Amino acid sequence: MSKSGQTAKNVRSMKSDLRIELLGTSFSIAAEENPVYLERILNNYRLALESTQNSTGLRDPLKIAILTGFLLCDEIQRIFSREVAEHEAEARETEQIALNLIARIDEVLSYDP
């Protein structure tokens, strides 16, 4: 393996520590991810927790965490469903274009002057 390939492998396998302090609880985790990415994810979750708390008025940390997780799963499902629908629409359009091309080719091949 080249030296740059080995270096990239070592960077990916390095563990990053992340300190999580949310809803009155704090702990650290170690993950094989870029620390900047982990901080971005934590910040997004923090914002989601605040949004849930502000919109529902809940104060129980466990309920806030559970509801936020549920809402985030809902958002993921909606995004996934939208992507599937877009993919299916693209597939139908591609199929229609292919059928039109086949029809035109058949027309040209069967042309007899």
Contacts in CASP RR format, 6 or more apart in sequence:
PFRMAT RR
TARGET T0000
AUTHOR 0000-0000-0000
METHOD contacts of the structure
MODEL  1
MSKSGQTAKNVRSMKSDLRIELLGTSFSIAAEENPVYLERILNNYRLALE
STQNSTGLRDPLKIAILTGFLLCDEIQRIFSREVAEHEAEARETEQIALN
LIARIDEVLSYDP
1 9 0 8 1.000
12 32 0 8 1.000
13 32 0 8 1.000
14 32 0 8 1.000
15 30 0 8 1.000
15 31 0 8 1.000
15 32 0 8 1.000
16 30 0 8 1.000
16 31 0 8 1.000
16 32 0 8 1.000
16 33 0 8 1.000
16 34 0 8 1.000
16 35 0 8 1.000
16 38 0 8 1.000
17 28 0 8 1.000
17 29 0 8 1.000
17 30 0 8 1.000
18 28 0 8 1.000
18 29 0 8 1.000
18 30 0 8 1.000
18 31 0 8 1.000
18 35 0 8 1.000
18 38 0 8 1.000
18 39 0 8 1.000
18 42 0 8 1.000
19 26 0 8 1.000
19 27 0 8 1.000
19 28 0 8 1.000
20 26 0 8 1.000
20 27 0 8 1.000
20 28 0 8 1.000
20 29 0 8 1.000
20 42 0 8 1.000
22 45 0 8 1.000
22 46 0 8 1.000
22 49 0 8 1.000
22 65 0 8 1.000
23 49 0 8 1.000
23 61 0 8 1.000
23 64 0 8 1.000
23 65 0 8 1.000
24 61 0 8 1.000
25 61 0 8 1.000
31 38 0 8 1.000
45 68 0 8 1.000
45 72 0 8 1.000
48 68 0 8 1.000
48 69 0 8 1.000
48 71 0 8 1.000
48 72 0 8 1.000
49 64 0 8 1.000
49 65 0 8 1.000
49 68 0 8 1.000
51 68 0 8 1.000
52 58 0 8 1.000
52 64 0 8 1.000
52 67 0 8 1.000
52 68 0 8 1.000
52 71 0 8 1.000
53 59 0 8 1.000
53 64 0 8 1.000
56 64 0 8 1.000
56 67 0 8 1.000
58 64 0 8 1.000
58 67 0 8 1.000
END
